[in-house]
Amino acid sequence: MLMLAIAMLAIATVIPDRPFLVLGLSLVVGASISILVREAIAPSPQTRITQITALLLLIISIYGFADIIKTL
């Protein structure tokens, strides 16, 4: 899911069209929440690093959505 999000965000940088950016950001939100749920259910050896990375991705994508809404 993260690879698809990266691909969509890469396409959004080449083709400045909002649907690609919105789709990429929504995939990042879904992947981040999925990672956080997975770590809550079955913790891995590097739980803290994974959680911090997922939270950072979630915050950045929510900021991206706020920026898109502000420009409308």
mmCIF file as gemmi writes it, N, C-alpha and C atoms, coordinates in Angstrom:
data_model
loop_
_atom_site.group_PDB
_atom_site.id
_atom_site.type_symbol
_atom_site.label_atom_id
_atom_site.label_alt_id
_atom_site.label_comp_id
_atom_site.label_asym_id
_atom_site.label_entity_id
_atom_site.label_seq_id
_atom_site.pdbx_PDB_ins_code
_atom_site.Cartn_x
_atom_site.Cartn_y
_atom_site.Cartn_z
_atom_site.occupancy
_atom_site.B_iso_or_equiv
_atom_site.pdbx_formal_charge
_atom_site.auth_seq_id
_atom_site.auth_asym_id
_atom_site.pdbx_PDB_model_num
ATOM 1 N N . MET Axp A 1 ? 0.824 -1.184 0 1 0 ? 1 A 1
ATOM 2 C CA . MET Axp A 1 ? 0 0 0 1 0 ? 1 A 1
ATOM 3 C C . MET Axp A 1 ? 0.874 1.255 0 1 0 ? 1 A 1
ATOM 4 N N . LEU Axp A 2 ? 1.983 1.199 0.744 1 0 ? 2 A 1
ATOM 5 C CA . LEU Axp A 2 ? 2.882 2.347 0.751 1 0 ? 2 A 1
ATOM 6 C C . LEU Axp A 2 ? 3.553 2.538 -0.606 1 0 ? 2 A 1
ATOM 7 N N . MET Axp A 3 ? 3.857 1.441 -1.294 1 0 ? 3 A 1
ATOM 8 C CA . MET Axp A 3 ? 4.473 1.553 -2.619 1 0 ? 3 A 1
ATOM 9 C C . MET Axp A 3 ? 3.502 2.2 -3.611 1 0 ? 3 A 1
ATOM 10 N N . LEU Axp A 4 ? 2.235 1.856 -3.516 1 0 ? 4 A 1
ATOM 11 C CA . LEU Axp A 4 ? 1.225 2.469 -4.374 1 0 ? 4 A 1
ATOM 12 C C . LEU Axp A 4 ? 1.075 3.953 -4.048 1 0 ? 4 A 1
ATOM 13 N N . ALA Axp A 5 ? 1.131 4.29 -2.77 1 0 ? 5 A 1
ATOM 14 C CA . ALA Axp A 5 ? 1.045 5.694 -2.363 1 0 ? 5 A 1
ATOM 15 C C . ALA Axp A 5 ? 2.244 6.476 -2.889 1 0 ? 5 A 1
ATOM 16 N N . ILE Axp A 6 ? 3.429 5.893 -2.814 1 0 ? 6 A 1
ATOM 17 C CA . ILE Axp A 6 ? 4.618 6.56 -3.334 1 0 ? 6 A 1
ATOM 18 C C . ILE Axp A 6 ? 4.497 6.765 -4.838 1 0 ? 6 A 1
ATOM 19 N N . ALA Axp A 7 ? 3.981 5.751 -5.538 1 0 ? 7 A 1
ATOM 20 C CA . ALA Axp A 7 ? 3.798 5.881 -6.991 1 0 ? 7 A 1
ATOM 21 C C . ALA Axp A 7 ? 2.803 6.993 -7.318 1 0 ? 7 A 1
ATOM 22 N N . MET Axp A 8 ? 1.703 7.062 -6.596 1 0 ? 8 A 1
ATOM 23 C CA . MET Axp A 8 ? 0.702 8.102 -6.854 1 0 ? 8 A 1
ATOM 24 C C . MET Axp A 8 ? 1.264 9.492 -6.558 1 0 ? 8 A 1
ATOM 25 N N . LEU Axp A 9 ? 2.038 9.62 -5.491 1 0 ? 9 A 1
ATOM 26 C CA . LEU Axp A 9 ? 2.617 10.922 -5.167 1 0 ? 9 A 1
ATOM 27 C C . LEU Axp A 9 ? 3.696 11.304 -6.174 1 0 ? 9 A 1
ATOM 28 N N . ALA Axp A 10 ? 4.415 10.309 -6.71 1 0 ? 10 A 1
ATOM 29 C CA . ALA Axp A 10 ? 5.396 10.594 -7.759 1 0 ? 10 A 1
ATOM 30 C C . ALA Axp A 10 ? 4.695 11.055 -9.032 1 0 ? 10 A 1
ATOM 31 N N . ILE Axp A 11 ? 3.593 10.436 -9.37 1 0 ? 11 A 1
ATOM 32 C CA . ILE Axp A 11 ? 2.816 10.865 -10.535 1 0 ? 11 A 1
ATOM 33 C C . ILE Axp A 11 ? 2.268 12.269 -10.307 1 0 ? 11 A 1
ATOM 34 N N . ALA Axp A 12 ? 1.872 12.56 -9.074 1 0 ? 12 A 1
ATOM 35 C CA . ALA Axp A 12 ? 1.325 13.886 -8.765 1 0 ? 12 A 1
ATOM 36 C C . ALA Axp A 12 ? 2.382 14.978 -8.902 1 0 ? 12 A 1
ATOM 37 N N . THR Axp A 13 ? 3.662 14.645 -8.726 1 0 ? 13 A 1
ATOM 38 C CA . THR Axp A 13 ? 4.699 15.662 -8.919 1 0 ? 13 A 1
ATOM 39 C C . THR Axp A 13 ? 4.963 15.912 -10.394 1 0 ? 13 A 1
ATOM 40 N N . VAL Axp A 14 ? 4.773 14.882 -11.229 1 0 ? 14 A 1
ATOM 41 C CA . VAL Axp A 14 ? 4.99 15.032 -12.669 1 0 ? 14 A 1
ATOM 42 C C . VAL Axp A 14 ? 3.765 15.662 -13.329 1 0 ? 14 A 1
ATOM 43 N N . ILE Axp A 15 ? 2.587 15.161 -12.979 1 0 ? 15 A 1
ATOM 44 C CA . ILE Axp A 15 ? 1.329 15.683 -13.527 1 0 ? 15 A 1
ATOM 45 C C . ILE Axp A 15 ? 0.61 16.417 -12.395 1 0 ? 15 A 1
ATOM 46 N N . PRO Axp A 16 ? 0.682 17.746 -12.389 1 0 ? 16 A 1
ATOM 47 C CA . PRO Axp A 16 ? 0.073 18.487 -11.275 1 0 ? 16 A 1
ATOM 48 C C . PRO Axp A 16 ? -1.455 18.469 -11.339 1 0 ? 16 A 1
ATOM 49 N N . ASP Axp A 17 ? -2.022 17.341 -10.985 1 0 ? 17 A 1
ATOM 50 C CA . ASP Axp A 17 ? -3.463 17.175 -11.007 1 0 ? 17 A 1
ATOM 51 C C . ASP Axp A 17 ? -3.908 16.726 -9.617 1 0 ? 17 A 1
ATOM 52 N N . ARG Axp A 18 ? -4.965 17.297 -9.101 1 0 ? 18 A 1
ATOM 53 C CA . ARG Axp A 18 ? -5.388 17.014 -7.727 1 0 ? 18 A 1
ATOM 54 C C . ARG Axp A 18 ? -5.808 15.578 -7.455 1 0 ? 18 A 1
ATOM 55 N N . PRO Axp A 19 ? -6.466 14.885 -8.374 1 0 ? 19 A 1
ATOM 56 C CA . PRO Axp A 19 ? -6.888 13.513 -8.044 1 0 ? 19 A 1
ATOM 57 C C . PRO Axp A 19 ? -5.729 12.586 -7.674 1 0 ? 19 A 1
ATOM 58 N N . PHE Axp A 20 ? -4.588 12.726 -8.35 1 0 ? 20 A 1
ATOM 59 C CA . PHE Axp A 20 ? -3.435 11.891 -8.017 1 0 ? 20 A 1
ATOM 60 C C . PHE Axp A 20 ? -2.907 12.215 -6.625 1 0 ? 20 A 1
ATOM 61 N N . LEU Axp A 21 ? -2.867 13.493 -6.287 1 0 ? 21 A 1
ATOM 62 C CA . LEU Axp A 21 ? -2.384 13.908 -4.975 1 0 ? 21 A 1
ATOM 63 C C . LEU Axp A 21 ? -3.322 13.447 -3.87 1 0 ? 21 A 1
ATOM 64 N N . VAL Axp A 22 ? -4.616 13.609 -4.075 1 0 ? 22 A 1
ATOM 65 C CA . VAL Axp A 22 ? -5.595 13.185 -3.074 1 0 ? 22 A 1
ATOM 66 C C . VAL Axp A 22 ? -5.559 11.671 -2.887 1 0 ? 22 A 1
ATOM 67 N N . LEU Axp A 23 ? -5.47 10.935 -3.981 1 0 ? 23 A 1
ATOM 68 C CA . LEU Axp A 23 ? -5.397 9.481 -3.889 1 0 ? 23 A 1
ATOM 69 C C . LEU Axp A 23 ? -4.12 9.038 -3.179 1 0 ? 23 A 1
ATOM 70 N N . GLY Axp A 24 ? -3.001 9.654 -3.507 1 0 ? 24 A 1
ATOM 71 C CA . GLY Axp A 24 ? -1.741 9.31 -2.848 1 0 ? 24 A 1
ATOM 72 C C . GLY Axp A 24 ? -1.78 9.593 -1.352 1 0 ? 24 A 1
ATOM 73 N N . LEU Axp A 25 ? -2.32 10.752 -0.969 1 0 ? 25 A 1
ATOM 74 C CA . LEU Axp A 25 ? -2.401 11.1 0.447 1 0 ? 25 A 1
ATOM 75 C C . LEU Axp A 25 ? -3.366 10.187 1.2 1 0 ? 25 A 1
ATOM 76 N N . SER Axp A 26 ? -4.465 9.827 0.559 1 0 ? 26 A 1
ATOM 77 C CA . SER Axp A 26 ? -5.405 8.937 1.236 1 0 ? 26 A 1
ATOM 78 C C . SER Axp A 26 ? -4.815 7.537 1.403 1 0 ? 26 A 1
ATOM 79 N N . LEU Axp A 27 ? -4.005 7.088 0.444 1 0 ? 27 A 1
ATOM 80 C CA . LEU Axp A 27 ? -3.322 5.809 0.6 1 0 ? 27 A 1
ATOM 81 C C . LEU Axp A 27 ? -2.293 5.857 1.726 1 0 ? 27 A 1
ATOM 82 N N . VAL Axp A 28 ? -1.632 6.991 1.891 1 0 ? 28 A 1
ATOM 83 C CA . VAL Axp A 28 ? -0.676 7.142 2.995 1 0 ? 28 A 1
ATOM 84 C C . VAL Axp A 28 ? -1.401 7.092 4.332 1 0 ? 28 A 1
ATOM 85 N N . VAL Axp A 29 ? -2.565 7.745 4.423 1 0 ? 29 A 1
ATOM 86 C CA . VAL Axp A 29 ? -3.355 7.708 5.659 1 0 ? 29 A 1
ATOM 87 C C . VAL Axp A 29 ? -3.769 6.27 5.971 1 0 ? 29 A 1
ATOM 88 N N . GLY Axp A 30 ? -4.271 5.567 4.978 1 0 ? 30 A 1
ATOM 89 C CA . GLY Axp A 30 ? -4.695 4.182 5.187 1 0 ? 30 A 1
ATOM 90 C C . GLY Axp A 30 ? -3.542 3.277 5.582 1 0 ? 30 A 1
ATOM 91 N N . ALA Axp A 31 ? -2.408 3.438 4.937 1 0 ? 31 A 1
ATOM 92 C CA . ALA Axp A 31 ? -1.246 2.609 5.26 1 0 ? 31 A 1
ATOM 93 C C . ALA Axp A 31 ? -0.733 2.917 6.669 1 0 ? 31 A 1
ATOM 94 N N . SER Axp A 32 ? -0.72 4.175 7.043 1 0 ? 32 A 1
ATOM 95 C CA . SER Axp A 32 ? -0.244 4.552 8.379 1 0 ? 32 A 1
ATOM 96 C C . SER Axp A 32 ? -1.146 3.977 9.469 1 0 ? 32 A 1
ATOM 97 N N . ILE Axp A 33 ? -2.439 4.09 9.272 1 0 ? 33 A 1
ATOM 98 C CA . ILE Axp A 33 ? -3.368 3.541 10.261 1 0 ? 33 A 1
ATOM 99 C C . ILE Axp A 33 ? -3.253 2.023 10.315 1 0 ? 33 A 1
ATOM 100 N N . SER Axp A 34 ? -3.077 1.404 9.163 1 0 ? 34 A 1
ATOM 101 C CA . SER Axp A 34 ? -2.892 -0.049 9.112 1 0 ? 34 A 1
ATOM 102 C C . SER Axp A 34 ? -1.634 -0.476 9.861 1 0 ? 34 A 1
ATOM 103 N N . ILE Axp A 35 ? -0.558 0.269 9.699 1 0 ? 35 A 1
ATOM 104 C CA . ILE Axp A 35 ? 0.691 -0.035 10.404 1 0 ? 35 A 1
ATOM 105 C C . ILE Axp A 35 ? 0.503 0.113 11.908 1 0 ? 35 A 1
ATOM 106 N N . LEU Axp A 36 ? -0.173 1.18 12.331 1 0 ? 36 A 1
ATOM 107 C CA . LEU Axp A 36 ? -0.383 1.394 13.763 1 0 ? 36 A 1
ATOM 108 C C . LEU Axp A 36 ? -1.258 0.299 14.375 1 0 ? 36 A 1
ATOM 109 N N . VAL Axp A 37 ? -2.276 -0.15 13.654 1 0 ? 37 A 1
ATOM 110 C CA . VAL Axp A 37 ? -3.129 -1.23 14.155 1 0 ? 37 A 1
ATOM 111 C C . VAL Axp A 37 ? -2.345 -2.533 14.228 1 0 ? 37 A 1
ATOM 112 N N . ARG Axp A 38 ? -1.545 -2.813 13.193 1 0 ? 38 A 1
ATOM 113 C CA . ARG Axp A 38 ? -0.743 -4.037 13.185 1 0 ? 38 A 1
ATOM 114 C C . ARG Axp A 38 ? 0.244 -4.057 14.355 1 0 ? 38 A 1
ATOM 115 N N . GLU Axp A 39 ? 0.865 -2.926 14.642 1 0 ? 39 A 1
ATOM 116 C CA . GLU Axp A 39 ? 1.811 -2.86 15.758 1 0 ? 39 A 1
ATOM 117 C C . GLU Axp A 39 ? 1.1 -2.983 17.102 1 0 ? 39 A 1
ATOM 118 N N . ALA Axp A 40 ? -0.137 -2.54 17.18 1 0 ? 40 A 1
ATOM 119 C CA . ALA Axp A 40 ? -0.885 -2.673 18.434 1 0 ? 40 A 1
ATOM 120 C C . ALA Axp A 40 ? -1.279 -4.13 18.68 1 0 ? 40 A 1
ATOM 121 N N . ILE Axp A 41 ? -1.586 -4.847 17.605 1 0 ? 41 A 1
ATOM 122 C CA . ILE Axp A 41 ? -2.012 -6.239 17.746 1 0 ? 41 A 1
ATOM 123 C C . ILE Axp A 41 ? -0.827 -7.16 17.943 1 0 ? 41 A 1
ATOM 124 N N . ALA Axp A 42 ? 0.188 -7.027 17.094 1 0 ? 42 A 1
ATOM 125 C CA . ALA Axp A 42 ? 1.356 -7.908 17.149 1 0 ? 42 A 1
ATOM 126 C C . ALA Axp A 42 ? 2.623 -7.058 17.086 1 0 ? 42 A 1
ATOM 127 N N . PRO Axp A 43 ? 3.137 -6.639 18.226 1 0 ? 43 A 1
ATOM 128 C CA . PRO Axp A 43 ? 4.319 -5.768 18.234 1 0 ? 43 A 1
ATOM 129 C C . PRO Axp A 43 ? 5.548 -6.454 17.632 1 0 ? 43 A 1
ATOM 130 N N . SER Axp A 44 ? 6.317 -5.673 16.896 1 0 ? 44 A 1
ATOM 131 C CA . SER Axp A 44 ? 7.565 -6.164 16.323 1 0 ? 44 A 1
ATOM 132 C C . SER Axp A 44 ? 8.725 -5.747 17.234 1 0 ? 44 A 1
ATOM 133 N N . PRO Axp A 45 ? 9.929 -6.242 16.971 1 0 ? 45 A 1
ATOM 134 C CA . PRO Axp A 45 ? 11.072 -5.862 17.818 1 0 ? 45 A 1
ATOM 135 C C . PRO Axp A 45 ? 11.36 -4.359 17.808 1 0 ? 45 A 1
ATOM 136 N N . GLN Axp A 46 ? 11.111 -3.68 16.707 1 0 ? 46 A 1
ATOM 137 C CA . GLN Axp A 46 ? 11.352 -2.235 16.636 1 0 ? 46 A 1
ATOM 138 C C . GLN Axp A 46 ? 10.032 -1.468 16.637 1 0 ? 46 A 1
ATOM 139 N N . THR Axp A 47 ? 9.194 -1.752 17.605 1 0 ? 47 A 1
ATOM 140 C CA . THR Axp A 47 ? 7.854 -1.166 17.675 1 0 ? 47 A 1
ATOM 141 C C . THR Axp A 47 ? 7.885 0.351 17.725 1 0 ? 47 A 1
ATOM 142 N N . ARG Axp A 48 ? 8.736 0.922 18.551 1 0 ? 48 A 1
ATOM 143 C CA . ARG Axp A 48 ? 8.754 2.375 18.745 1 0 ? 48 A 1
ATOM 144 C C . ARG Axp A 48 ? 9.116 3.103 17.451 1 0 ? 48 A 1
ATOM 145 N N . ILE Axp A 49 ? 10.114 2.618 16.726 1 0 ? 49 A 1
ATOM 146 C CA . ILE Axp A 49 ? 10.528 3.259 15.477 1 0 ? 49 A 1
ATOM 147 C C . ILE Axp A 49 ? 9.409 3.182 14.441 1 0 ? 49 A 1
ATOM 148 N N . THR Axp A 50 ? 8.77 2.021 14.354 1 0 ? 50 A 1
ATOM 149 C CA . THR Axp A 50 ? 7.677 1.842 13.402 1 0 ? 50 A 1
ATOM 150 C C . THR Axp A 50 ? 6.508 2.761 13.731 1 0 ? 50 A 1
ATOM 151 N N . GLN Axp A 51 ? 6.161 2.877 15 1 0 ? 51 A 1
ATOM 152 C CA . GLN Axp A 51 ? 5.059 3.743 15.4 1 0 ? 51 A 1
ATOM 153 C C . GLN Axp A 51 ? 5.372 5.213 15.132 1 0 ? 51 A 1
ATOM 154 N N . ILE Axp A 52 ? 6.599 5.623 15.416 1 0 ? 52 A 1
ATOM 155 C CA . ILE Axp A 52 ? 6.982 7.02 15.173 1 0 ? 52 A 1
ATOM 156 C C . ILE Axp A 52 ? 6.939 7.334 13.679 1 0 ? 52 A 1
ATOM 157 N N . THR Axp A 53 ? 7.425 6.41 12.856 1 0 ? 53 A 1
ATOM 158 C CA . THR Axp A 53 ? 7.399 6.612 11.409 1 0 ? 53 A 1
ATOM 159 C C . THR Axp A 53 ? 5.965 6.682 10.889 1 0 ? 53 A 1
ATOM 160 N N . ALA Axp A 54 ? 5.104 5.793 11.371 1 0 ? 54 A 1
ATOM 161 C CA . ALA Axp A 54 ? 3.704 5.803 10.931 1 0 ? 54 A 1
ATOM 162 C C . ALA Axp A 54 ? 3.008 7.089 11.372 1 0 ? 54 A 1
ATOM 163 N N . LEU Axp A 55 ? 3.267 7.539 12.58 1 0 ? 55 A 1
ATOM 164 C CA . LEU Axp A 55 ? 2.665 8.799 13.046 1 0 ? 55 A 1
ATOM 165 C C . LEU Axp A 55 ? 3.171 9.99 12.251 1 0 ? 55 A 1
ATOM 166 N N . LEU Axp A 56 ? 4.448 9.984 11.906 1 0 ? 56 A 1
ATOM 167 C CA . LEU Axp A 56 ? 5.006 11.063 11.103 1 0 ? 56 A 1
ATOM 168 C C . LEU Axp A 56 ? 4.358 11.102 9.718 1 0 ? 56 A 1
ATOM 169 N N . LEU Axp A 57 ? 4.197 9.948 9.094 1 0 ? 57 A 1
ATOM 170 C CA . LEU Axp A 57 ? 3.519 9.88 7.799 1 0 ? 57 A 1
ATOM 171 C C . LEU Axp A 57 ? 2.073 10.352 7.897 1 0 ? 57 A 1
ATOM 172 N N . LEU Axp A 58 ? 1.402 9.97 8.972 1 0 ? 58 A 1
ATOM 173 C CA . LEU Axp A 58 ? 0.009 10.374 9.181 1 0 ? 58 A 1
ATOM 174 C C . LEU Axp A 58 ? -0.103 11.889 9.345 1 0 ? 58 A 1
ATOM 175 N N . ILE Axp A 59 ? 0.778 12.487 10.119 1 0 ? 59 A 1
ATOM 176 C CA . ILE Axp A 59 ? 0.751 13.936 10.341 1 0 ? 59 A 1
ATOM 177 C C . ILE Axp A 59 ? 1.033 14.684 9.046 1 0 ? 59 A 1
ATOM 178 N N . ILE Axp A 60 ? 2.022 14.219 8.272 1 0 ? 60 A 1
ATOM 179 C CA . ILE Axp A 60 ? 2.36 14.882 7.014 1 0 ? 60 A 1
ATOM 180 C C . ILE Axp A 60 ? 1.213 14.788 6.017 1 0 ? 60 A 1
ATOM 181 N N . SER Axp A 61 ? 0.558 13.624 5.948 1 0 ? 61 A 1
ATOM 182 C CA . SER Axp A 61 ? -0.537 13.486 4.996 1 0 ? 61 A 1
ATOM 183 C C . SER Axp A 61 ? -1.76 14.303 5.415 1 0 ? 61 A 1
ATOM 184 N N . ILE Axp A 62 ? -2.032 14.398 6.697 1 0 ? 62 A 1
ATOM 185 C CA . ILE Axp A 62 ? -3.141 15.245 7.157 1 0 ? 62 A 1
ATOM 186 C C . ILE Axp A 62 ? -2.843 16.713 6.876 1 0 ? 62 A 1
ATOM 187 N N . TYR Axp A 63 ? -1.579 17.108 7.05 1 0 ? 63 A 1
ATOM 188 C CA . TYR Axp A 63 ? -1.183 18.472 6.695 1 0 ? 63 A 1
ATOM 189 C C . TYR Axp A 63 ? -1.367 18.711 5.199 1 0 ? 63 A 1
ATOM 190 N N . GLY Axp A 64 ? -1.061 17.712 4.38 1 0 ? 64 A 1
ATOM 191 C CA . GLY Axp A 64 ? -1.265 17.822 2.934 1 0 ? 64 A 1
ATOM 192 C C . GLY Axp A 64 ? -2.736 17.995 2.588 1 0 ? 64 A 1
ATOM 193 N N . PHE Axp A 65 ? -3.598 17.227 3.258 1 0 ? 65 A 1
ATOM 194 C CA . PHE Axp A 65 ? -5.044 17.381 3.034 1 0 ? 65 A 1
ATOM 195 C C . PHE Axp A 65 ? -5.511 18.773 3.448 1 0 ? 65 A 1
ATOM 196 N N . ALA Axp A 66 ? -5.005 19.281 4.565 1 0 ? 66 A 1
ATOM 197 C CA . ALA Axp A 66 ? -5.388 20.616 5.02 1 0 ? 66 A 1
ATOM 198 C C . ALA Axp A 66 ? -4.947 21.673 4.001 1 0 ? 66 A 1
ATOM 199 N N . ASP Axp A 67 ? -3.783 21.476 3.41 1 0 ? 67 A 1
ATOM 200 C CA . ASP Axp A 67 ? -3.3 22.417 2.399 1 0 ? 67 A 1
ATOM 201 C C . ASP Axp A 67 ? -4.16 22.365 1.145 1 0 ? 67 A 1
ATOM 202 N N . ILE Axp A 68 ? -4.584 21.178 0.753 1 0 ? 68 A 1
ATOM 203 C CA . ILE Axp A 68 ? -5.458 21.049 -0.426 1 0 ? 68 A 1
ATOM 204 C C . ILE Axp A 68 ? -6.807 21.721 -0.16 1 0 ? 68 A 1
ATOM 205 N N . ILE Axp A 69 ? -7.354 21.518 1.025 1 0 ? 69 A 1
ATOM 206 C CA . ILE Axp A 69 ? -8.646 22.129 1.366 1 0 ? 69 A 1
ATOM 207 C C . ILE Axp A 69 ? -8.529 23.645 1.406 1 0 ? 69 A 1
ATOM 208 N N . LYS Axp A 70 ? -7.386 24.15 1.905 1 0 ? 70 A 1
ATOM 209 C CA . LYS Axp A 70 ? -7.187 25.579 2.011 1 0 ? 70 A 1
ATOM 210 C C . LYS Axp A 70 ? -7.109 26.235 0.624 1 0 ? 70 A 1
ATOM 211 N N . THR Axp A 71 ? -6.557 25.519 -0.359 1 0 ? 71 A 1
ATOM 212 C CA . THR Axp A 71 ? -6.407 26.098 -1.69 1 0 ? 71 A 1
ATOM 213 C C . THR Axp A 71 ? -7.687 26.028 -2.52 1 0 ? 71 A 1
ATOM 214 N N . LEU Axp A 72 ? -8.693 25.312 -2.047 1 0 ? 72 A 1
ATOM 215 C CA . LEU Axp A 72 ? -9.952 25.245 -2.806 1 0 ? 72 A 1
ATOM 216 C C . LEU Axp A 72 ? -10.666 26.517 -2.729 1 0 ? 72 A 1
